[in-house]
Amino acid sequence: VNWVRGCDWFHDTLVDADAAINPMMWQNAGRSGIDQWNFVLSPQAASQDPSGEYTKTWVPELANLPSVGLVHRPWEASADVLEEAGVVLGETYP
């Protein structure tokens, strides 16, 4: 998918879209921009949310899972842990 399609959709959707910054960021994400930098947010690595508190706040379906490890990778939890947390993969959590 061409980065322009994402840029157009995002620009139309944003309330505070910036006509200069939005295309630049989409070009960079598509590796075709002038400012090539590697920016990776990995929910699995939990590098941006090591305690799991951010995830639990904004994904309340996972709030009862243990913070370390499983809140970022619920599919790795045992059936017992998921049941205790009230998480049913594919039903209560995508």
WOQUILIN-V757411 format. One record per residue. N is the residue number from 1. RES is the residue in one small letter. SS is DSSP state (hx for helix, st for strand, lp for the rest). Layout:
N RES SS
N RES SS
This chain:
1 v lp
2 n lp
3 w hx
4 v hx
5 r hx
6 g hx
7 c hx
8 d hx
9 w hx
10 f hx
11 h hx
12 d hx
13 t hx
14 l lp
15 v lp
16 d lp
17 a lp
18 d lp
19 a lp
20 a lp
21 i hx
22 n hx
23 p hx
24 m hx
25 m hx
26 w hx
27 q hx
28 n hx
29 a hx
30 g lp
31 r lp
32 s lp
33 g lp
34 i lp
35 d lp
36 q lp
37 w lp
38 n lp
39 f lp
40 v lp
41 l lp
42 s lp
43 p lp
44 q lp
45 a lp
46 a lp
47 s lp
48 q lp
49 d lp
50 p lp
51 s lp
52 g lp
53 e hx
54 y hx
55 t hx
56 k hx
57 t hx
58 w hx
59 v lp
60 p hx
61 e hx
62 l hx
63 a lp
64 n lp
65 l lp
66 p lp
67 s lp
68 v lp
69 g lp
70 l lp
71 v lp
72 h lp
73 r lp
74 p hx
75 w hx
76 e hx
77 a lp
78 s lp
79 a hx
80 d hx
81 v hx
82 l hx
83 e hx
84 e hx
85 a hx
86 g lp
87 v lp
88 v lp
89 l st
90 g lp
91 e lp
92 t lp
93 y st
94 p lp
